[in-house]
Amino acid sequence: MAVLQKIREKSGLLIGVIGLSLFAFIIGGLFEGGINFGSRNVGEINGVSIPTADFLSKVQNLEQNGQIKGSQAYNQVWNNEVRSILFTEQLDKAGLRLGKDQLINVIKTNPNFAQNPQFLNEAGQFDINKFNAFLAQMQAAGPQQWNSWLAYEVELEKYAKEQMYYALIKGAMVTTTAEAKIAYKNEATKVSFDYVTVPYNTINDDQAKVTDADIEAYIKKYPKQFKSTPSREVEYVFIENKPSTEDQTQVKQLLDDLLKPSVVFNKNTGKNDTISGFSKATDIRAFVDQNSDMPFDSTYYAKEQLPAEHADKLYNLAQGEIYGPYLFNDFYAISKLVSKKSTAETVDASHILVAYKGAANADGTVTLTKEEAKAKADDILKQLQGGANFATLAAANSTDPGSKDNGGKYPNVRKGQMVPTFDQYIFNNPVGKLGIVETDFGYHVLKVDKVNEKEGVQLATIAKKIEPSTKTEDQTYATATKFFEKVEKGDDFSKTATAQNLIAFPAAKIGAFDEQLTGVGPQTEAVRWAYNKHTSVGDVKKFDAPEGHLIIKLVSVNDSDLMTANEARTMVEPILISEKKAAIIRKQMTGNTLEEVAKNAKIGVVNAIDVTGANPMVNGFQEPLVVGNALGKKANETSKLIDGRNGVYMVKTKNITKAVDLPNYLTFKQKVATNNRGAVQNLVFGAMYQNAKVEDNRAKVLQ
């Protein structure tokens, strides 16, 4: 039912509106901040600047086209600019150029054109004449649309050049027989060996603590692996302004009271009138509209369209019977069954579209005036009324490429799926009815083929939003203020939150154009505060909103091109912990033979049978270094201690079953070549980016 559907959607809708409002606010702030477009760039890639004005213009274009919003738009434009600059540099060096014919070939293979009926001929192939007609339309539409197309053409050309560049690299790649032979032997050569191991998990993590200094040293040792953009780390507490149990009880009581008769003073008569409760109300629509936060809805709904947790009880009510009060999202509701009947769930319809010049989606082949199109539609209707075949007329006359070749049919059309006049006709006329309706697309000659019915219920629902009372809001505000005052004075953020039964979100990385805080939702103003040049590490701020109160602390600032220790911790800490544990374990594993090491470390000798380099499983784990050592030793030769992925090992090779030489290695050669070429795209751009000098100044536009 629509009332319940609106309840389901209301919270998400409000969040969306709030998010858009916040985004509008941040954009306004950018311009109010007085950005000097002439002197400040958003960034620089290998010495090539990205002007702020151009950057924001591209963000705005994405916004206006309705593609993406907020931080997604900022990040997409940034990534596109970085990619464009890096590839332009390489493409210029390679001397790649794209002619008009090549661009047309790119367009032909682009799904936006190759699969669009507007550009296809009767055989379903790309029609250059239709495409040229489209270009003529774009040019005739004015400078704005034409310039948009030219800009899109530039992007297509860049994409095409990238593909040419990748193709050149792939074409230059040669897979030798030696590589194929190595790949084959890696799969077919087997080694059996004895080994001893002490797993890393036998050492407590407390014995291998990793400091920020350890992580920073690792980052400096491998800087290309830890490239980053400017960021901030914050910790925060969000105290939601939500209704209390008492508030819920009060709303439930309101609905309980509506089920009973009430006495109301009548100003006109000067006497008290007794008003019937919901169960006895004669004008149900008026009663619902007067007492509910959602208006009366007369639509009939199938059982599966009702709220799942209440569907059985709502659907099986007797006429006039009431269910509730019941909780549904942020509402208390009571529902009364008004009636039950079979209604059209979907309709099978056929149509012939007669478009005219200037109608929506009409291409350059449409030449009829609006008057001529109407006359043609009238003539087709007369032919159909005279017994003509609908499918034949549709194939000959319809300008709708989506249905003309299947008799004009649209099966299982749901209410609201089509434009309003089309929708109203097919859902309000009997099977076999022929007629004409006008839409923005032209004139539709319509026929109702079949009505697919399903039993549905009409429910009168009174819904009341459960909202925090003034008393509850005051208590929430007091809790937030108390916490803020304590942490502002220097009390530990996390411990103070725990003491007040609040949840503190641990230090989280946020980007300059992020809009969301994990677990909280849109908090653009707080992100701007964290990036403000006047905000220092350790500062705390409280943001009050109708949804609740955010107390946020700036933990760290990173304006370098490398990750901070905290940002890289999840990647680096496991590596360094293993190194530290390996150093401890090595002191236990003394000796020159497996037996000596096993005795000193108090562990057993284990054997591994027929292990390959392609699948280096040892002790239930992937251990390529361990298996590689075993393969590299002679029979009865013992290795030194090996720091594996999951522990420290020593191995003694027992025997190696060498792979039998093949007559040829063509299969493996093809396999290796396919794998190598498949990795080109990611590896090439990754190499470009790792070796690029990237200066990201985006955060500065928020100051």
N, C-alpha and C positions, 0 to 999 in steps of 0.2 A: 504494500500500500504506500501511496506517495508520502503520507504523513510519516510513516516509519522510515521510508527511504530518505526523506529529508533529515530525519534525526540521525540516520546513519552517515549522511554526507556533511552535516552542518559543521562539525568540528574541523574536518579537512578543508572545507571551503573558507572558514574563518582564518585558518593558518595561511592559506594561499593568499588571501587578501592582505593579511598582515605582512607576509613576506614581500609582496609587491610594493606595499607602502614603504617598507623599510628600504627596499632597493631604490625607490624613487628618492627617498631621503638621502641615501648615500651619494647618489649621482648629483643631487642638488648640492651636497656638501663639497663635492669635488670642485664644482665651478665656483661656489662661494669662497673656497680656499684660495682662489686666485692663482691657479696654475699658470706658470709662465711658459706657454707652449713654444715660444721661440728659443728658450734656453735650456729647457729640461727635457730629456728623452726618457721614455719608459724603459729603455734598455739598449744594450749594444752587443752585437754578436760578431766576433772576429773583426771589430772595428767598424762595423756597419750599424748605424744608429736606427732605432725605431722611434720616430717622433710621437710624442704623446697625443697630439691632435689627431694624427692619422689612426693611432691605436684606438682612441676613444670613439672615433668615427666608425670604425669597423665593429666595435662592440655595439654601438648604437644600431647599426644596420642589422646585426643579428637579432637584437631586441625587437626592432620594428618588424622584421620578417616573421616574428613569432616563433623562432626556432628554439632558442634557449634563453635563460635568464641568469642575471647575477654572476656569481663566481664562475659558473660554467662558461658563460660568454667570455669573460676576461681570460680564463685559462685557455679556451679554444683559440681565441685570437692570438694569444701569446705563443702557444705551441705552433700555430700556423706560420707566424712570423719567423720564429726560430728555424723551423723546417725550411721555409722558403729561402731564407738567407743562406743557410748552409748548402742547400741544393743548388741555388743560383751560382754560388761560388764554384762548385764542382762542375756544373753544366757548362759554365762559361769556359772553364779550363778544358773541358772535353770538346768544346766547339759545337755543341748540339743545337740544331735549329729545327723548327717545325713549320712545314709548308701548309697551305690552305687545304690541300687534298688530304694530308695526314691528319689535320684537325678534324675534318669531316669524318674520317675513319674512326677517330677517337669518339666522336659524338655518336656514330652508328653503334658502337659497342657499349656506350654508357646506358645502364638500365633505365635512366630517366627518359631516354629517347627511344632506345631499342625496344622497350616493352610498353611504350605509351601508344594506345590506339590512334591518338591524334596524328602520329607520324608514320603509321603503317598503311600499306596498300591492301588490296583485297586478299592477297596471298599471305598477309601477315608479315611482310618484309618492310624494312625501312624505306620510305619514299622521299627522295631528296626534294622533289617538287613540293610536297607538303611541308617539309622543313623550311624550304625557302619562303613559302607563303607565311609560315609562322614568323620568320625573321622580318618579313615585310610588315606584318602586323605590329611587331615590337617596335620597329622604327617609326611607324605611323602613329603609335600611341604617345609619342612625345619623348623629349630628351631624357627624362628620369628613367623610364623603362628601358630605353635603348642603352643608356649608360650602364644600367644594372646588368643587361645582357652582356655588354662588352667586358664588364668586370668579371662576369662568370666565365666568359670565353678565356680570359687571361688565366683563371684558375684551372680550367680544363687543359690549357696549353702547358701549365706547370706540371700538372699531373701526368700528362702524356710524356713530357720530357723525363720525368722521374722514371716512368716505366721503360723508356728507351735506355736510360742510364743503367737500370737494373739488368735489362736485356743484354747490354754490352758486356757487363761484368759476368753474367751467367754464360754468355757465349764465349768468353775468354777463359772460362774455367775448364781445365782438362783433368780428367781422372785417369791416373796411370794404372797399369796392370799391377804395379807394386802396391799401390794403395788398396786395390781390390783384394790382392793376395793377403795383405795385412788384415783387412776386415774379415776375410774368410777364416784365417788362422785364429783370429781373436774369438770367433764363434766355435771353431772345431777343435782347437788344441785344448786338452784337459790336463789338469794337474791335481794330484793327490798329495796331501801333506799333513804332518802333525803340527800342532801349535799349542801354545799356552797364551792365555790372555787375562788381564785384570781390567774389567770394564770401568769406565769413568764413573758410573753411578755408584761404585763402591766407596767413593770419596764424597764426603759431605760438601755441599756447596759453600758452607761457611769456611772451609779450608782453602777455598779457591776464589776468594772475593775479587771482583774486578772493579777498579776505581775509574773515575772519569779520566784521570791522567793516563791510565792504561789504554782506554778507548781512543783518546785524543792522539796518542802516539801511533796507534794502529791506523787511524784515519790519515795521519800525515805520511805514513809509510805507503799507503795505497790511495792517494787522493782522488784518482779518476773513478774509483768505485763509489765515492761518497759525495759526488757533486750535488749541490742543493740550490734552492732559491731562498731568498730572505724569508724568515719565519719568526714566529713568536711562540713561546710556550706559556700556557696559562693553567692555573687550577681554579676550580670554581665550585660554588654551591648554588643550587637553584631551589628555592622554596616556593612550591607551587601554591597559587591562591585557589585552593580547591575546597569544595563544600565539606563541612564536618558531618559526622553522623547525625547530629542534632538538626542540621539543615536538611538532610535527606528525610528525616522523620517528619519535619514540618511540611515538606512538599507532598509526602505520602498522605499526610493527614488532610491536606487540601483536597486531594482526589477522593479520599474516603468520604469527606463531607459532601462532595458533589453527587455521591450516590444516594444521599438522603435528601428529603425535602428541606427547604430552608425558608425562613421568614424574612421578608424584605419590606421595608417601609415604602409605601406608594405616595409620592409627593402630590399626585393629582387628587387622590381620594382622601389623603390624610390618614390612611389606615394601613395596617400591616397585611401584606399578601403572602400566602403560602405558595412557594415556587416548587414545582415537582423536581425530584432528583433526576439523574441521568437515565435511570431505568424507566421512569414514567414520563419522560419528556415527550411531548407530541411533535414539536418542531425540532427534530434532531440536529439539522444543519445549523439553525440559529443557536442552539444550546452549545454545540461544539465551538462555533466561531466566537461565541461570547466568553467561553471559559478556557479555551486551549491556546497554547503558544503556536500551534499549527492549525491552519484552516481546514474545514471539512473537505474530504476528498471523496468523490462519487465513483471513482474507478473501481472496476472489479479486478481482483488479483488472484492468480493461481496459487496453490499452496506453496510451491517452491519459491515464489516471489516474496513470501512473508519472512520475517526474521526467523532464522533457523531454530533458535532456542525456544521460540514461542509458537512456531508454525502449527504444530498438531492441535494445541488447545484453541488457537484463534480460528483455525479452519473448521474445527468440529463443533463450534458453538451452535446452539439452536437460535432461531430467529428471535431477536430481542434480548438474548442472553449476554451477560457482561463478563469479561475476563480482566482481572487486575484488581488493584494497581500492580504493575510489574515494571521492573527495571529494564531499560533498553538504552545502552550507552549512557549519556548524561541526562536522561529523562526518566521520569515516572510517567506511566501511561495507563489509561483504562480504555478498553475497546469493546464496542457493542456491535453484534452482527445485525446489519440492516437487512441484507438479502443475499441470496446465493443463486447464480444462474450461469448458463453456458454463454460465453462470449467469444468473439473472434480473437484468437491468439496471434495468428498470422494469416496472411492472404496471399494466394497465388494470383498474380496479375500479368497482363500483357499490355505493351504500349508501343506506339509508333511516334517517335519524336520528329516533329517538323520544325527545324530551327530556321531562324531568319538572321540576316546580317546584323551584327551588333548584339545578338543574344549571348548569354554566358556560355563559354566553351565552344562557340561556333568558330570553325577554322576558315581559312581563306577560300575553301571550295563552296561555302554557303553564300548564295547570291540573292536569295529571295528577300523581298521587303517583308515587314511584319504583316501587312495586309495580304500579300500573296501567300504567305505561310498559313494564315488563318483560312483563306479560301481553299488551299490545298488540303488542310486538315478536315475541313467540312466535306470536301469531295471524297476523301478516304473513308470518313464515317458513313457517308451514304452508300459507298460500295460495300462496306462491311454489313450494313443493315440490309443490303440486298442479297447477302449470302456469299460475298467474296471471302477467300481464304486469308485469315489474319497473317499467318506466317509469310505468305507470298508477298503481301503488301508491305509487311515490315522489312523484308529483305530488299525490296525495290525502293522504298521511300524513307525509312527511318535514318536519322542522322546520329543515332545513339550507337556507337561502335560496340558498347558492352552488351547489347541485346539483339541487334538487328539480324545476326546470323543464327540465332536460336529461336526465331519466331517472335521476337520481341518480349519474351517471357522473363519475369522476375519472380521466382518461387520464394515462398516463406518470408514475405516482407513483414517485418514487425512494425508495430505502431511507432511513429516517430522516426522511422528509418529513412523515409523519403521526404521531399520538400512538402510543406503543409497542404497545399491544394491537392497534390497528387495523393497524399496520405489520407486526407479527408474523403476523397472520392471513393477510393477502394475499400475503406473501412465502413462506409455508410451507404453502400449500394449492394443489391443482391447479385448472386452469381449470374453471369451472362450479360450484365448491364454494360452497354456501350455508351461512351460519351467523350467529351473534349474538356480538358482543363488547360489553363495557361500558367506557366512558371517562367522564371528568369531564363530557362534554357530554350523556351519556345512553346509550341502547342503540342500537347500529348493526346493522342487518340487512345483511349483506355478501354480495357475490358476486364471485368472481374471474373477470373477463371474458377477460383475455389476459395472457400472460407474454411480455415482450419480452426475449429472451436475447441475450447477447453473450459471446464467448470471453474468459476472464480467466485470470490466472496467480496461483498462491499461492507467495509467496516467503518464505523464512526469512532474515531479515536481522539480522546482528549489527552494531550501531552503537555507536561509541565517540566521546564528545564530546571535541573537541580543546580542552584547557584549558591555561592558562599554568601552568607549574611554579612551585614556590616560588622557584627560582633566577631565573626570568623576572620574577616579581612583585617580587622584591627589586631587580632591575635597573631596572624601570620606576619603582619608588618612589624610587630613588636619582636617576634622571634628573629626576623631578618636583621633588624636594627641591632639587636643584642649581639648577634654573631659578627656583624660588620664592625661594631665598635671594638670587640675583643681582638679580631685579627688585624685591624688597623693599628692597634697599639703594639702589635708584634707577637701576639699569641700564635702558637703553631696552628696552621690552617686545618690540617687533617684532624688533629687531636681535639681541637675546639669543636669541629663539626660532630665528631663522635660523641663528645660530652653533651651536645645539645640534640642528640638523636637525628642528626642531619647527615646526608650523603655528600661527601666531598669527592668530586671527580678528579682523579690524579692528573698530573701535568700532561697537557695535550698540545700537540703542534697545530697551529692555525696559520693559514695563508692570508695575505693582505686582502684578498677579495672573497674570503670565505664568508658565508652568511649564517652558517649553522654551527652550533656547539653540540657535540654529541650528548644525547640524552635530554637536551633542552629544546632545541629547535632554532628558529631564526633569532639571531642576536647580533645584527649588523653593527649596531651602535657600540656594543662591547668590543667587537673586533677592531673598529676604528679607534677606540680608546687605546687598545693594546699597541697599535701602530703609531699612535700620536708621538711626535718627537718630545713632548713634554712629559710623557709617561715613562717612569724609570722602573727598573727591576725591583720588585718588592712592593710596589704600589698596589693598593687595593681600592676597588670602586664598587659601589652598589647601584644597580640599575633597577628601577621600579617600573612595572608594567601591569596592566590588568590581569595578565596570565600568572604573574608571580614576581618574585624578587631574586635577581641574580647578584651574587657577591663573587667578584672575580679578582684574581691576583696575578700580576705579571711575574712569571718565574724566570724567564730568560729571553734574551734578544739575540737573534742571529742574522746579521746583515752580510755575512761572508758568503762565498760560493761553495762552502763545505758544510756538511752536517755538523751539528753539535754532538757532544758525547751522548747526551740524552736521546737525541733523535736517532743516532746510530746504534744505541745500546742493544736493541732487539736483534740486530744483525751481527754485531761484533762480540757481544758478551758470551754467547755460546762457544765461539771460537777460542776466546781467551780463557774461558773456564776450562775447556778441554786441554789447552796448553799447560795451564797451571796444575791441573790434575795429573797430566802425563808426567810432569816433573816429579810429583810426589810418588806416583806409581813406579817410576823408573828406579827409585831408591829401594823399593821392595823387590823388584825383579832383578836380582843380582845373579850372575853366573854366566857361563859360556855355552852351556847346553840346555836343552829343554828340561832335562831332568833336574839340573841344578837350580834353574829358575823356578821350576814347579815346587821344589822342596823349600827354597828360601821364601817364596811368596805364598806357600801353602795353598797351591792350586793344582788342578789335575791337567794331564796332557790329553788333548782332544784331537780327533782326526777329521779331516775334510776330504771328501772323495769326488773326483771328476768335476772340479770347479773350472769354469772358463772365464777368460777376461771379459767377455761380453756380458756375463751374468755373475759378477764376483761376490757371491753370497758366502759369508763366513759367520758362524755363530748366530745365524738368523738375520744378519745385517749386510748391507752393501759395503764391502771393504775393498775397493779397487787397489789401493796401495799395498795392502797385505797380499792379495792374490798376485799382483804384479811382481812382488818380491819372490813369491813362491815359484812363479814361472821363470824368473830370472836366475834361479839357482840350479845347480846340478843335483843329481840324486844323492841323498844323505848329507847335503850341505845345509848348514844352519845359518839363518839370518841374524842380524843384530836386532835390537829392539826397534819396533816400528810403531809410531804414533798413528793409529788408525782413526776412523771416524767415531768409533764407539768405545775404544779402549786401547791399551798398549798391548802389542802382540810380539811374539817371537815364533818363527816358523822353521820347520825342517822339511825340505822337499823329499818326498819318497819316490815318486816317479811321474814322468811327463809323457802323456800319450799325444804324440805329434799329429797334426792334421795331415791327411793323405793329400798329396798334390792332385789338383784337378786338371783335366785336359785343357780347360780354358776357364777364365774367371769373368766371363761376360755378364752373368747374372749379378755378381757382386759389384762389378764395375758400374752397372746401371743403378744399383741400389745406393752405392756411395755417391754417385753423381746426383741422383735425385735428392738425397738428404742434404748435400752441399748446396745445391741450387735453391732448395727450399728455405735455407737459412740465410740466404743473401740479403733479403730485404731488411730483416731486423739487425743483422750484423753490420750492414753498411751504415745505416743511420746511427746505430749505437756508436760505431767508431767515429763518425763525424762529430757527434755530440760530445763524446768523451774527450776529444782532442780540441774542441772549440773553446774559445775564451768567451764565456757568457757573463754579461753584466746585467743583472735584473734589478731595475730601479722602480718596479711597479709600486712597491710599498710607499714610495715617497709621494705619490699622487694623493695619498690619503692625508698627508700632513697639512 
